[in-house]
Amino acid sequence: MTAVLDNETTIKQNTGQETKKAPLYKVILHNDDVNSFEHVILCVMQVFHVQVEEAFKLTKEANDTGLVICRVEQFEPAELHRDQLRALRLTADMEPE
């Protein structure tokens, strides 16, 4: 029995048995008093490949509320994005949705 991953992040057994969705994880960016607003915007653009407007929106929410959920995605990309943010010296976590 091998699992086949389709475009909806659903794992299906070739035997036609039950369909199970892969768990999703939130990538969370926290506000800090160390990094400048501009630095965070540039990092968000680099890690998530978004335009400046989207990066500004995410950064502002983190600044105003203390954190922002940047993405909800499967484990591997969530872990990668969290690690990339941390490598850029930002405070980031991930948790199950």
ZIBEL-V763890 format. One line per field, one symbol per residue. ss: DSSP state (H for helix, E for strand, C for the rest). psi: psi as a letter, one per 40 degrees, with the letter a starting at -180 (. if undefined). burial: # if it has 24 or more other C-alpha atoms within 12 Angstrom, else .. Layout:
ss = ???
psi = ???
burial = ???
This chain:
ss = CCEEECCCCEEEECCCCCEEECCEEEEEEECCCCCCHHHHHHHHHHHHCCCHHHHHHHHHHHHHHCEEEEEEEEHHHHHHHHHHHHHCCCEEEEEEC
psi = hiihhaeffhhhheeeaihhihiiihhhhiiiediidddddddddddefiidddddddddddddediihdihiidddddddddddddefihiiiii.
burial = ........................#######.....#..######.##......##.###.##...########...##.##.###...#####...
